[in-house]
Every structure is written in C-alpha cells, then in structure tokens.
Amino acid sequence: MKPFFLFIAVLLPLLSYSQSVRKTVEGLVNDTTYFYGQGMICDSYDAAMNDALDKLYSNVACNINSSVILPPESADNQLLKVVSTFDNEINEAIRPFTIIEDDDKEEYQYFLYMKRSDFREMCNNRSDDIKRYISKGLKMEDEGCLEDALKSYYWALVLCYAHPQGRKIQFLVDDQNVDYEWIIDRIDGQDGILRSFNFLVPKTNAVETDGEISVLQLFVTTKEGAKVNNLSCDCHNGTRFVPNTVRDGRLFVQLVDNSVRNVKIKVNYSFADDAKKMNPSVFKAMETIKMPRFSKNNVYSIDIDKFKNEDEDVPESPATVDSDVLDNIDASKANSLKIDDTSEYFEKMYIIEDALRKRNIALARECFSKEGYDMFDTLSRYGKMTVVGNPDYKFLRYNDEVLCRSITLQFDFRNTMGFSQDVVFRFDTLNKLVTSIAFRLSDIAEKDIVSKTKWPEESRLLLINFLEDYQTAYALKRKDFLNAIYSDDALIIVGRVVKKTVLQDRMSLKMSDEEVRYAQYDKKKYIENLNKCFDSQEYIRLRFTETDFTKASGRFENIYGVRVRQEYSSSTYGDVGYLFLLVDLRGNMPKIHVRTWQPDKVALEKLIELGKDVRFE
C-alpha cells in the first residue's frame, strides 16, 4: 500500500499544477486586452520559444485593423511580415509563461502574451519615426545634402511599408497632408532626387592609367549645377560593381579593363549598411518586407568619350576645378611660400607620390622624420591605397611648418565602401622632412573657417590644422595623441542633450535644459572606451562638415567653441550627428575641455556663449 500512496502523493501536486497552468492560459486567451501565442511541444528551448513567438505574431495579425501597403507583387502574409518587423520591441514587451520545461525528457512548451496597448504604442512610435525622417529629409534637401535627404526619405518609406496602417499614414508637407506615395515621388519621381545628378567627364585628364589599372575622374553636380558634396554609389569597374563615394563634387572610378568606354554608376538609395549599424528596426524591415525597386532612375551610364563630341560646360580637370580655399587667406600672416622656395618640397613630394604609386612606401623613407614615417606607415595599412589624379601641389608656410596640400588617395576595404580622401603633408622648415600627415577637411568645412575674415589668418589656420589632426587621429587610431589633447578634467558627454553642468569649479558650461538620457564620462573612462573601439574595428573614419564657431575674447581669445557635423563610420557602426568641442589653443598643443555629441543640430548661440556660459579662473 505504501508505494500506491507515494504515487498519489506525487501525482496530486502535478495534477494541481497542470490545472493551474490550464486555468491561467485560458484566462489570458479569453482576456481581450492581451495578444498571445501558445507554442507546440519542442525538443529545445529555442525552438519552443520561436514557435510561441510565431503564434503570437499570427494572433496579432489576426486581431488588428490594418491597411498595409502591398509590395509590388501582392502577398497574403504581408501583414504577418509587418508584425514580425516589430520583433525587437515585442521581445521587450512579452511576458513568458512556462507550460512544460523538462530537461530530462527534452520537452519544452511556452505561452507568450503581451498587452494590446503595448503594440498600439509601438505602432504610434513607428508613425512618429516616419514623420521624423520626413522632416529630416525636407531639411536636408533644403540644405543641399541630397544623400542625407535620400536616406531619410527611403527609411521613412521602409517604415511605411512596415506599418499596419502604412497606407493611411499621413504627414504634413507645405501645409498639405501627403502619404507614402509622396515619398516615392520625392525619391523616384520626375523631379525626384535619383534624377537630380550630373556625372561629368572632364575635358582633360579624364582617365589615367597605371599599369593594368585605369582611374576615371568625374565631377558630380546637381541639375542646377551645384557641387554634390557627398553621395554613396556603386561603380562598375569593368568586371563588377564596387562601392564608392562622391566627395566634394569628385568621383574616382577604378577600371580593371582599359578598353571600357562606358561606365555604369548606381546611386545608393537604401543605405542598408548604415541601417544595420544605426537603426535595427529599419534594417529588420528592409530584410523582411519586399520594397519597390528604383532600378531605372538610379543608374547612370557614363560615356567616357562624350566630352569629345559635345560643347558642355565641364571643368578642365578635377585637380584644378576649384582653387584650394586656403588660397583665399591673406599671406600677410600665413606667409605663403614664394615659388622659388618650393623646389626641395616639390622634389620630396614627387618621391612620396612615386612610392605611393609603386605601393612601396619605404622608397620615400628619407623624406620623413621618424614620427612622420610612423604615421605614413599606419596610413599605408589603413586600406588598399591608390593615388588618383595628378596632384596639384600647393605649399603654405605656417609658423615653423610648410603645409603641402595635397595628394588624393582612394581607400578600399574588404567588406565596405571605398572612398577618396585628400591627404595633407606637413614639413618642418629646418630639415624639410614630413613630420605629420592629416586628412584634409571637406571643402565645406574649410570654407566655413576661411570665411571668418575678422579672425586673424593664423587663428584660422590653427583651427584647420587642429580639426584635420582630430579627424585623422581616429582614422590612424592615434591613442597617445587623443589622450594628450583631452585635458585631465575634461567634460565628455555622449547623448542627445545635456543640462547645465559644472566642471570642477574651473569652468561652467550651459546647455539645453531639456531632460533626456545622456552618458557622462571622465577622461580616463572615455579613453578606455575609445581604445576598445580602436582594437575592435578594421577602420574608423570621421568627416567634418557644417562647421560653426564661437570665440572667446580678451586673454582667452584663443579658446574656441567648435561645432561640426560629424559623419562617423567604422567596420560595424555608423552615425551622423553634431560634435561640440571646447578647444583651448593657447599652448603648444591644443586641449579639449568639453566634448559633447548630439544627433540633431542646435543653434550654436543657444548651445554656448563664451564669456557667459564658460568661466575660466
């Protein structure tokens, strides 16, 4: 009898638990305030949870009012796909309930549920994201930043397709309510962005050949003739399409077949790599939803010989289309070199150029100081490096340095987009050796600085050199340099907006009073995080545009508030935002006292007023 009673003693609790589970599940199933999903019995935890999640998605899709945008080819499960694009948000909102979890028998079964109100909030948040991208696209288009506008519009369109009410969502443009079809028109319509570019072949030096490789040089403008400063595209090199980037109105296309006379260029409009790094929701939607393709109007066919037969108003050569903006600096304090002073510098630059073309930098070792060659060696390992064009060397004396501006280099990487970059070489005037190199600022950034005509020429050059050094330090992963230029008590803020902050009774900084999340680091922590980032990335690139400045006065006149639009890209992450630096240029080496980053532009006068918001003691 004892075994029988023991069996009953074990069975009754199990029956009681089973009845309790069934009652709980039935209660949730009948509660109209919840969505639910009950999975099947599976032989692993992951399989059981995924099955329950699929059932939850189906329950959501069957119980919501929808007006989805159907893909070009209609699909019955479109709504289910739309629901699945909320997986990150749903995973945070769901509550799991265990039905079976038996490791010995390898049997698992789960019940998942979530509030219907939570899903409505997810949809509302997505609607807000769509409107935010539309607003940003309009702003970027007004400012002539067509790549950013294209990215914003397309990501808004992606989220429309990934919204249960995507067909009915409206947003205000020029006091009119428009919908997703307006977005398609802005991207691909008659006056859409994809149709707004000119790829022009220069009349001279269009193609340069180095062995089996030729480089086609192109100017890129809008239909109105404005220079395109930034544009992502894929260029056919004679064998395949290769990622490339338009910078400052120029595009350099490497051709593996010298006989190619027609080159196809596809303008990027999806920016999937950026979405993967910057916006998981958009990227998930891209992977899940079948989107319309704009394959007709994003492809440009370039006839290399076209300029020979037409009298188009095209520049002579990319190397000479624009004079260096530094030519506009008065030589009274910058001390521009006279032509008879440059022979030795020209000789060394020819040696450096030859070494780069032969891909043997050791041939130019004699032209560098030890520190300069170390930087040059690091640059040579940054990516596959190719000299493009015929450099038009310009020399400028600044204090005890001679600046050579510049060589254009094309950098290509294994798994990401290539780009071209002008590189500045800096000589000391004593030994006439290259002591440092730097990535040249964009034309926009340089012009912003040079336009400050009330500032001394020396101050403007100082700022240009500092910003070039700063952005180059990230590319070359110069840990010691970045550690040195941040003051020991620097205020470093990573986030959207910061509140009024006091820095160790030495300096106070006033910024927006809006309360949002932000992270504040001391210098040590920031440098530690930066070093980890350097060690984990194949490459890092900063690019500065839209520079704004404010300047202290009196004995603090060499203290600057610098706000730049920063394009950050690396092997695994990318973003675009606004970097603010409070820079002290009074010593031998610049010092950064404050660093903040925000995703959106804030008027500099609202951000900080030197003399009021910053106090040095």
N, C-alpha and C positions, 0 to 999 in steps of 0.2 A: 504493500500500500504506500510506503514512503516514496518510491520513485514516482508514482502517479500524482501524489500531492505536490512533489517537487516540480513536475511538469506543469501542473496547473498554476503553481506559484510563479513560474517563468512566463507562461502563456498569457495570463491575465494582464500584466503590465504592457505586453506587446500589443494585445488587442485594444487596450485602453489608449495607447499612443497612436495606433492606426486609426481609431475612431476620431481621436482629437485632430489628427492631420487632415482626415477627410472633411471634418466639420469646418476646419479653418479654410481649407481650399474652397469648399462650397460657398462659404460666406464671402470670400473675395471674388469668386466668379459671379456671384449674384449682386455684388456691390457695383452699381453703375458709376461710381466715382473713380474706378480703377480700370486700367488695362492690365491684362495678364497673359501669361504663356506657360503652359504645362508641358514639359518635355517628356519624351519617352525614356524608358529604362535603357541606359547605355553602359558600355564596359569601361568607360573612363570619365573622369570629372569634366575634362574639356568638351568632350562630345556631348555629354548631358547638358552642360550649361549652354553650349551653342544651339542645341536643339530647342531648349526652352526659350532662348533669345529669338530664334526664328519664329516660334509660335507667338511670342509677344509682338513682333513686328506685324505678323499677319492679323493679330487681333486689333492692333492699332489701325491698320489699313482698312479693315472691315467695318470700323466703327467711327470713322471721321467723315465729315463732309469735305469733299475735295474738288478742286478744279485744276488738276495738274496740266502742265504743258506736255503734250505728247512729243516724243522725239520724231525725227524725220520719218522713221519707219515705226508706226504705232506698235505698242507692246502692251499686252493685257496686264502685265505685272509692273507697270510703270510706277503706280502708287506704292507698291511694296518696296521698290528700289528707292523711291524718295524717302520713305520712312527709315530705311537702313542707313541713309546718309547722316542720320542723327545719332549714330552709334556711340560716339564719344559722350554726348550729352545724356543719352539714355542710360549708358553704363554707370553714370554718376547718380542717376535718379532711381534706378531699380532697387527693389528690395528682394533678396533671395529667400526662399523657404525650402528647406530640405524635406523631401518625401522619402527617398532612400539614399543612404550613403554607407555602403558596406564594402570596405576594402578587401576583406577576405573573399567574398564572392565576386568582387569586381562588378558591383551593381550600383548605379548612380541614377538618381532622378530628382529633378528640381522644378520648383514652381517660382516664376518671377512675376512681380507686379509693380506697378508704378501709378502715381496719381495722374488722372487725365489732365488736371490743371497744370501739371509739370510739363506735359507735352505741348499744351497750348502756349505756355511761356517760351518753350524752345522755338516754336514757330514764330512767335512775336519777336524774339531776339533775332531770328534769321531775317525777318522783314526789316528790322532796324539795320542789320548789316547790309542788306541790299541798298537801302536808301543812303547809308553812309558811303558805300562805294560809288553810287551815282553822284553824290555831292562832291566826292573827291575827284571823280572823273571830270566833272564840269570845271572844277577849279584848275586841275592840271591842264586841261585843254585851253583854258583862258590864258594860262601862263606859258603856253607853248611846249609843255612837257608831254609830247604825244605818246611816248612809250608808257608813262605812268597813267595817262588817261585811258589808253587801250587796255592796260592791265586791269584798271578799276572797273571799266565797263564790262569786260568779259567776265570777271569774277562776280559782278552783280548778276550777269546773265546766268552763270552757272548756278548761283543760289536761287534764282527764279525757277529754273528747271528742277531744282532740288527742294522745292517748297510745295506742300499740299495745295496751297492756294495760288500757285505761281502765275496762273493765267489771269487772276483777278487783282493781283497786287498792283497798286498804282503809286506813283510818286510825282511830286510837283517839280516841273521844269518850266521856267519862264511863265509862271502863273497858270500853267496848264497841267492837267492830270494826264500822265502818259503811262504806258505799261512796258512789258518786256520787248514788244516789237520796236519801240523807240530805241532800246539799247542795241538791237540788231542793226537798225538803220545807222546809228552812230558808229558802229564798228564796220559795217559792210555795205551801207547804202551808197547812193550816188555821190554824196558828199562825206562819206564815212572816212574814218582815219586810215583804213587799209588802202584807200585810193589816193592818199594825200602826199605821197612821197615821189621825189625825183632822184634817180640814180644816174649821175652824170659822169661821163668819161672825160678826163682832162685832155686837152689838145696835145700836150707833150708829156712824156714820161708816164704814159698810162700803164704800160706793162714793163716790168723789169725782170730780167732773167738771171738767175744764179744757179748754174748747173742745170739740173733737170727741173728745178722749181721756178715758177714764174709768179710774180705778185702783181695783181691788178689793183690799181689805185682808183677809188671812186669818191666823188663828192656826193653828199646826200643832203637834199634840201626839201622843204615843203613845196607845195604847188605855188605858194605865194613867194617863194624864193628865200625863205628864212632857213638858216642852217639848222639841221637836226642834230642836237647835242648828244642824244642817247637813244639807241634803238637796237633791240635784240633781233637777230635774224639768223637764218641758216643759208650758207652759201655753197653752191655745188662746185667742187674743186676739179671736176673732170672725171671723178670716179664716184663720189658720194657727197651728200650734204654734210657740211661741217658747221657747228655752232660758231657764231661770230657776233661782234658788237660794233655798231657805229658809235664813234666818239668824236665830239667836236666837229661834226659835219664830214668826217672822213671814214672810209671803209676800205680795208686792205684784204683782198681775197687771194689766198694762195692757190695756185693752179698746178696740179701734178702733171698735166698734159699741156705742153706748149702750143699744140695745134688748136686748142679750144678757142673759139672766137665768139661764142655766145655763152653767157653765164646766167644761171637762174638763181634768184635770191628770194627766199621765203621769209616774209616778215612774221615774227612770232606774235601771236595774239593770246595764247592760252597761259603762258608762263607757268607751266606745270611744275618745273623745278622750284621756282620761287614759292608756289603754293605749298609744295611739300615741306619746305623749310619754314614758311611764315604763317600758313593758315591751314591746319589739318582738315577743317570742315570743308573748305573749298576743294582741297585735294581729294578728299574722300568722294565728294560729289563728282569731280572730274572722272574718277576711276569707275564710278557706279552708273552714272547717267549718260546716255548717248546724246551728245550735244550736236547742234548743227555745225557743219564744217564750212569754213570760208576759204576754200581752196582756189577759187578763181581769182579773187582780187588781192590775195596776199602774196602772190607770186609775180615777181618782176623778171622779165627776160632782158638781159643787157647785151646789146651788140657792141663788142669792143671796138669795132671799126666805124661805128656810127658817126663819130665826130668828124671823120674824114669827108663825109658827103653832105653834111649839114652845117649851116652857119649859126649854130646855137651859141648862146652867150654862156660859155662854160669857161672856168678858170684855166690857166695855163698848167698848173701843177699843184697837187696837194701840199707840197713842201713850201710853196710860196704864195698860196692863196691869201693867207692872212699874215700880215706882219706880226711878229711877236708883240703882244700887248705891252711888254716892257719897253718897247721902242718909244712908247709914249711918255716914259719917265724922263724928266729933265736930267740931263747929265751933270748938272751943276754940283750935285752932291753924290750921285751914283757913280760918277767918274767913269763913264763908258770908255773902253779902250779905243785908242786910235788904231787904224788899220795896220800900221807898221809895228804895233805892239803884239800882234796876234800870231806871228809866224810860228813860234815854238808851240803855242797851244794848238794851232791847226795841225802841226806835224804829229803831236801826240794823239789828237782825236782821230786822225787818219789811221794810225796804228791800232787804236782801240776798235775802230769800225772794222778794219780788216780782220782783227782777231775774232770779232763777233760773227762776221760773215763766214769765216772758216771754222767756226764753232770750236775754237781753241783759245780760250781767254788767256792762257799762260803766255801767249805771244805778246801780250800787252803788259806783262808784269812790271816792266821798267817804268811805266807811265803812272804808277800808283804808289802812294805811301802804304805801309802795312795795313793800317785801318781801312784805307780806301779799297785796297785789293780784297780784303776780307769781305767787304760789302759787295764788291763786284762778283766775287766767287759765289756768295749767297744768292745774288740775283741770277746768276747763270743756272742755278739749281731750282729757281722758283717755278719754272715751267719750260716747255720746249720753246726756245727763244730764237726769233728770226728778225733780222734787220729788214725794214720795209722802206722803200723810197730812197731817194738821195738826200741825205741830211743837209739842211741849210744852216750851218753852224753860225751862231751869234754869241758874242762874248760881252760880258758886262762885269766891270770891276765893282766889287762891293767890299769895303774895308780891306782886309788882307786876303781876299779871295777873288778869283776870277770864275764867273759862272758861265758855263757853256750850255746853251740851250739850242738844240737838244737832238738826240737820236730817237727815232720812233722804232719801238720794238713790238713785235707780235708775240704774245704768250699763249701757248696752247697746253691744255691739261688732258689727262687721261679720260676723265668722266664728266667734264663740264665744259661750259662755253669758253672759248678763247676771247681775247681782247687785245687791242693795241694800246700802247702806253708810251708817251714821251718821257724820256729819262734825261735828267739834268746831271751834268758832271761838274764838280767844283774843285778848282785848283787852288793850291796856296801860291802866293806870288813870290815866295822865297825860292823854293825848289822846283816850282812849276810841276808839281805832281798832283794827281787826283786824290784828294783826302776824303771825299764822300760823294755819294750819288743819291739821287732822290727822284721819285715820280713827280713829274710836273703837274701842277694844278690844272684843272679844266680851264678852258678859255673863259667861261662864265665867272669862275672864282677869281681868276687873275684880274679880269676887268672890274669886278666889284671892288677889289683892293686898289687898283691903279686909279679908279675914279675918285678916290678920296684925295682930291687935289689940294685941299687945305692942310693935309698932313705932310710932313717932310718926306722926301723921296726915300731917305734912309729908313724911316719907320715903315713905309710900305714894303720895301724890300725885305725888311726884317720879318714882317708878318708872312710874306710869301714863303720865305725860307723856312720859317717855323712850321707852317701848315704842310709844306712839302715833306719836311722831316717827319712830322707826326704821322701822316698817312703812309709814308714809306716804312716807318718803324713797324707797323702792323704787318705789312707785306713781307718784310725781311725778318720778322719776329725778333726785333732788337730788344730783348728783355732788359738789358742793362740801361739802354737809353731811356726807355719808358719809366723805369724805376727812378732814374736820375731826374727827369723833368717834372715829376709829381712831388710837390712839397710834402714833408713828413706829416703835416696835419691837414692834407687836402680833404676837401669835402667831395665825395664821389657818390652821385645819386643815379640809380638806374631805375627808370619808371616813367610814368606819364607826367605827373605834376607834383611839385613839392611845395610844402608850406614854408613859412618864414623859419629860417634856420640860423643858429649862431655857431660860429666856428671858433671855439676855444678862446673866447674873449679877445680875439685879434681881428676878426673880420665878421661882419654880419651880411647875410645875403637875403634879400627879399624876393620871393617868387609868388606864384599864384596861391591864393588862399583856398582854392578848391581842394577838397579832401578826397583823395583817391589813393590806391595802393602804390607804394614805391619801396624800393630797397636802397638802403644807405650803407656804404662800406667805408671802412678806413682804408688808407693807402695799402697797408700790408695785405688785407683781405682781397682788395681789388687786384693787386699784382699777382697774388696766388691764383685767383680765378683766371686771370689773363694767361699765365704760364700754362695752366691746364689746357686752356683753349688752344694755345700755340702748339702744344705737344700732340693734340688730337686731330689737327686739321692739315690736310695736304697743302692748302693755301688759304690765305686771308687777304682780302682786298678792301681798302677804303677808297672812296672817291667823294670829293667835296664839291658841292655846287651851292648856289644861292647864299653866298656869304654876306653876313651883316656884322657890323662892328660898332662898338661904343668905346670911347677913350676917356681915361681919367685926365685930370688937369693938374697943374702945379707940379709939385715934386713927385707926383705919381703919374706923370704924363705917359710913361712907357708901360702902363698897365692897361690891358685891353679886355673888353668883353667880346668874345668871338662866338657867333652863332652860325653854324654851317648846316646845310642839308647834306646828310651823310648817307651814301649808299654803301652798305656793308654786305659783302658776300664772302662765303667760305665754302669748303667742301660739303658741309652738312647744314648750313644755316644762312639765311639772308634776311635783311630788313632794310627799310628806308625810314629815316627819322631825322630829327633835328638835334644836333650836338651843340651844347653850350660849354665854352671853356673860358675861365677867368685866368688870363695869362699875364705873368709878370716878366717883362723883357728888359729889366733894368740890369741884370747881372750878365756874366759871361755865358750862362746857359739859361734858356727860358725855364720858368717854373709855372706849373699849373696848380692853382689853389682851389679851383672849383671845377668839377665836371658833372654835367647833367645830360640826360638823354630823354627826349620826348618824341612820341610818334607824330604829333601834329605841330604845326607852326604856330608860335605865339609871338606877337609883335615884340621886338627887342626892347622897346621903351616900356612895355608892360612887364617884361621879364626882369629887367635890372636897370638901375640908374646909378652909374658910378659917381660917387660923391654923396649920394643919399642912401642907397641900399648897401654899399660896401664901405666899410670903415677900416682903414689901416692905422695901427697905433705903434 
